[in-house]
Amino acid sequence: MGGCCSHDVTIRGKVESEVDDGEYENSTHVTYERDGSRVMLKGSSMFVSMNSQQGNKGVNQDAMTVWEDFTGEKHMVFCGVFDGHGPLGHKVSQYIRDKLPLKLSEAIKMSQHKACRFYDANEDIYDDDENNQSMSLAAWEGCFLKSFDQIDQHLAQEINIDTYCSGSTAVTLIKQGDQLIVGNLGDSRAVLCTRGDRNQLIPIQLTVDLKPDIPSEASRVISYKGRIFAGEEEPDVYRIWMPDDDCPGLAMSRAFGDFCLKDYGLISAPDVFYRKLTKQDQFVVLASDGVWDVLTNSEVINTVASAPRRSIAAKTLVKCAVRAWRYKYPGSKVDDCAAICLFVDDNPVLSQSQSQTNKNFNHGSHRNHSKNQFRRSKSTRNEDTETVDGKVGLELNQEWKALGGLVRSNSISKLPRITKNMSKHQASKYYNES
């Protein structure tokens, strides 16, 4: 998980000057067919590049997927990056990666069917090829909210994964024609690259990093008796804590799993955003916070634009993020990094030498909603600024290798010793009593 610190830092003096010793390709492709879609877990296609690299903290807790011809509709694309945290975060992120697209596909098909019946009842001419375009923004939002909620319910009852103190973020995107619909849960991020009047590359952040210190998020957590504060060692990192225990210290306000906090303001309802693409829009980057913790939005889009080929754009970005970790925080453990680059234009982007970085970027139109039972105000978008350094490392038990080392973790290790049966009961309680 993302985080940095400056405790016991030894300066190494330089960074790698090249991404690799030689030129590379995404030679390992993992694809299969599912539900009328072509599913990618690794590799690249004509319009998509994806890559993930394990950090130095243990098992890689990042997961990602791309579904081409999503829902069986030609040219509809689903992308998702999932960042796990906690002792079994890698299992949670993989579970979400495999199950969420199916649930979302089912919800979309059902919504399309209802829309088709509505048109038939009104005796309008209805073109199946325009099926997805006819869905209202409210229908798209409903599909995301419903599928995210269902997955969280199923996760609570999953007997093979203890999710009491483990969870995952999710940043997901559907592209259908010139429409982008983004569903975000947690602190991973989606950024669009577009071109300005002078042909310069401009980053547009499509999501809000859902942190506990956002006023609307904090208000909800506090109303449910959860506590929010930053530790003395990390005064800039606000975390959610249980009412009577200093655990688990979750550094985000929404997530799948983490059922120890679901009664205290943590929710699994995504923020849903919409954007209509223009001819100036180039590509979208979805990445875990291991990328955004060390690179600004402008640095990310310029790195992708500078890749010699689209097929290696994501790998170029991930390698750049790893170099930035080693250079900026040489005494910390590198975080897991995962990125998906979805190209939405018809022509290749210009190289970085042909473009300029513009840090004053426009904000895309968005819609910000949650479940009706959770009242919240509109969140403020994050500006393109450098992340704040963490201050100290965390002393963690050896059995928590995925959280260990000099790194700011998304959940810390002051967790109660709970048997598997007890924790599973607590996880399912959130839904069984609702």
N, C-alpha and C positions, 0 to 999 in steps of 0.2 A: 504494500500500500504506500501511498505517497507520503513523503515527509522528508525533512532534512534537519540537520543539526550542525553545530559548530564546536562540539565538545571533543577534546583530544584530537584536534585536526592537525594533520601533517601535510604541508603543502608539497605537492608533487612537481610543480613547476611548469608542466606543459600537458597538453592533451594530444590525443591521436590526431594526426593531420588527415588521415583518410578514413573512410568508413570501413573499409576492409583492406587487406594487403593487395587484393586485386579486384577486378570487376566481378560482380556477382549477379545472379538471377534468383528469383524465388523458385528454385528448382523443385521444391517439395510441395506438391499440390494434394490437398485432401478434399475430395468432392464426392457427393453421392446424390441420388435422386430421392426426393421425399415430397409427397403430397402435390405432385405436378411441378415441383420446383427443383432447381439445381442448387444444392446446398454446398457452400464452401466453408471450410474451417481453416485452410491455409492457401497461400498462393495468390494468383491474380487472374483477371479476365480482361476483356477489352476495356471496361470502364471501372474496374475495381482493383485496388491493390491492398493487401492486408499482411500484417506482420506482428509478431509478438516475441519478446525476449525476456527470459527469466532474469530476475535480479539476483542479489546476493543474500537474500533473507531466507531462502528455503524453496519450497515448491512454488511454481508459478501459479499465482491465484487469479491471473487475468484469463479471460476466455472471450472469444469473438466468433461471429458467424455472418455470412452473407447469403441470402436466399434470392437467386435470380428467378424471374417469372413467378414471383410470390403469389400465393393463392391460385396458381395455375394461370394467371393473367400475364400475357406477354408484355415484357418491358417493365413490369412492376418489380421493384427491388426492395428488399428488407436488409438493413444492416444493424448490427448490435455489438456493443463492447460491454463486457461485464467484469467488474473488478471486485473480487472476493476479499473478505477480511475475517479475522478470527481464526481459531485453530482449524476449522474445516471450511474456510472460505473458498478454497479451490473447488471443493465438491459442490458448494452452493452455486458458484458462478457457472460451472459446467452444467448443472441441472437447469438453471435459468436459460442458458444458451440453447439447450436441446428442447425445452418444453415451451418457452414463451412464444416463439414464432408460430407454433402449431395452434396455441390458444388464440393468438392474435389473428391468425388466418381464419379460424372458425368464426370469430366475432365479426370480421369484415364480410365474410360470405353471408352471414346471417343478416347483417345490415343491408347488404346489396339486395338480398332476396326481399326484404321488407320494402325497400325502395322500389323494386320492380313491381311488387304487388300494388303499391300505391299508384304507380303510373298506370298499370292495367286497369285499376278501379276507376281512374279518371279518363280512361279511353285515350290516353296520349300515346303517340308513337314513341316507342322506347327502343333504343339501340343498345344491345348488350355490350358492344365495344366501348360505349361511353359509360358503362356501368359504374366504374370507380369515380369518374369525374362528377357523377351526379350526387355522390355522398356529400352531405352537408358537413361543415366543420364540427358541428355538435355530434354528428354520427361518428366522425373519425375520433373525436375525443372520447366518446362513449366506448368505442372499441378498445382503446388503450386502457382506460380506467377499468373496464370489466376484465380484460385479460390479465392485467397486472394483479388485480385483486384475487382472481382465481388461482394464479400461480402461487401467490403467497399462502393461500389456504392449503393448496396441495403440498407446499413445502413444509408447512407445519405438521402435516401428517406423514411425511416421508420417513419411514422407519430406518432407512440406511444413512440418514444425515442428521446429526445433532445440530439443530439451528438455534438453540437457546442463546448462545453467545457468538454465533457465526452468521454471516450474511453476505450480501453482494449489492453493489450499485448496478445500474443499467442505463446506458444511453443508446437509444434506438431510433431508427429513421426509416421511413417508407418514402420512396420516390415513385410517383405515378404521373407520367407525363411531365407537366411543368409544375407539379405540386410537390412540396416537401412537408411531411408531417413528422414531427420529432417528439418522442416521449422520453422524458428524462427523470431518473430516480437516483439521487445522490450527487456526488461531486465529480463524476466523469463529465466530459464536455464535447459539444459539437460546434464547430466553427466553419462558416462558409467563406470561401475566397471569391471575391468579385473584383471587377475592374472599375477604376474611377475614370473621371473625365480625361485625365492625362495618361490613361492606359496603365496606371500604377495598380499594384495588387493591394486590395483592402480586405482585412479580416472582419467578418460580421459574426459575433458570437450568438448562436442560436439558442443556447440554454443558459440557465442560471445554476451556478454551483450551490447546491442546497446544503448550506452549512448551518449549524445551530445558532450562530450569531446574527442571522438574518432576522430582523424584528418580527415578521409575521410567523416565521418558523419557531422562534423562541417563545412567542406568545402562546402558540399551541402547546408546546412541550410543557411550559410552566402551568398552563391550565389543567394539564393532566398529571400534575404533581411531579413531573420529571425535573431534574436539576441541571443547570447549565453553568459551567464555569471552566476556566483554564487553570491548569496546574502552575505552580511556581516555576517549574523548570521550563514550561512552554507557555509563557503568558499570552502569546498570540494565537494559540490553538484552543478554541472553545469546543467542549465536548458535552455529551449527554450522559448523565449519571442516574442511577436508580435513586428513589427517595431516601432510602435508609442505608445504602451501601455505596462505597466509592468504586463502582464498577458499572458497565464495562468501559466507560470513557469513550463513547463513540463520536468520532469527529465529523458526523454528517447527521442530517435531520430526517432523512428518508432512506429506506433500504428494504430489500427483501430480507427475510429472516430476522435475526436479532430479536427473538420473541421475548427476551427478558425486558425489553424496552417498549413493546407494543402497547402495553397498558399505560405507558407514561409519555405518550406524545409522538413516538416514532411511527411513521405511516409508510405504506407501500403504494400510495397513490402518486402517479407521475405528474409532473408538469407537462402539458401538451402545447406545442408551438406549431405554427403554420407559416409557410412562406411560399409565395408564387415565384418561381424561377424566372429570371430575365436572361437576355442574350449576353449580358455582362458577367453572369455567374459562371465560375470555372469548376470548382470542386468543393466537396465537403469533407472535413476531417473529423472523425470520431475517435477519441482516444481516452485511455484511462488517465488518472491523475498523475501517474508516474511520468507522463510526458508534460503535462501542464504545470507541474511543480517546478520545472527547470527551464521551460521555454515559454516565451510570450506567444500570444496569438499571431503576431506579425512574424516572429521567427519560425513558427510552425508552417504557415502558408508559404513563406519564401523558401523554406527547406524543401517542401513538396514540389514547388514550382521549379526548383533548380535540379530536380532529379533528371538524369539523362533519358529515362524512359518511364512511362507510367507504371509499368509492371514492377518497378523497384522503388516506387515513391514511398510506400509505407515503410519499407526496410531502411531506406535512407533516413526517414524521420526518426525511427526508433533508434538507429545507431547514433544519430545526432543527439537524441535525448540522453542516451547512455554516456556519451562523451561529456555532455553538460553536467551530469551527475558527478562524474569523476573529477571534473575540473572545479566545479563550484563547491562541492562538498567531499573532498578527498578522504575525510575521516569517517564518512557515513557509508552505509550499505546501499547500493544502487537498488532502486525500486523496480518492480516488474513494469514493463512498458508494452502497451498494445495499441495499435492504430489501424484504422481502416480509412482509405482514401477513395471516395466515390466521385468520379469525374462526371460532370453534368453538361459540359460543353461538347461541341463537335470537333473542335480543333485543339491540338496540344497547347498547353500553357507555355509562355515564354520562360526562358531561363532566368535565374535570379539576377544576372548581370544586365538583363534587359528591362528589369522592373525596379521600382522603388518602394521602400517600405513607408507606408502611411499610417501613423499611429492614431489619427483621428478618423475612426471608422463609423459607418452608419449602422444603425440597429435595425434588423429585420422585424417586420410585424410579428407579433406573437400573441398567444393566448395562454393565460396562466390560470389554471383551475385545479381544484382538489375535490375530494369527496364532500358531499353536502354537510356531513356531520362535523367537518373540521373547517371552521371559519378562518380565513386568512386574507390578507391584503396582497396587493400586487408586489412581487419581488423586484428588486433593482438588479439590472444586469451588471455583470462584472466587467470592469474596464480592462484594457490590454496592458497590464502592469506586471512587473516582476513579482514572484511570490516572496513572502516573508520567510527568512531563515528560521528554522527551529533553533532552540537554545541548548538543549542537553539531550543525551541519549537516555534510553529506557533500560533499566535493569530487569531482565526477563528470565524466567525459568527456562532451562535447556529444552524441555519438552515442547516449548512454544517457538520452535525454530523459524516458523513462517512469520513471526512477529518480532524476532530478535534483532539485536545489533544496534548500532548507533543510527537510529532512524525514527522519524515521527510516524507512528502507526495509526491507523484509523480506529483501532480499538486496542486498549492496553490490557496488561495481563493481571490486574488485580481482580480476578474472577473467583467466585466462590467454588469450592469443590462440590460438584453436583454429580450424582450418579446419572447414568444414561436414561434410566426409566423416569427419574424425577424431571430431568431437563426436557424430555420429550413430552411429558404431561404438561409442563408449563408452556411449551411451544404451542401445543394444540388448544390450550385453554382460551387463547385469544379469539379463536373462531368458534369453538364449541359453545361458548357462552353468548355469542352475538346473535 
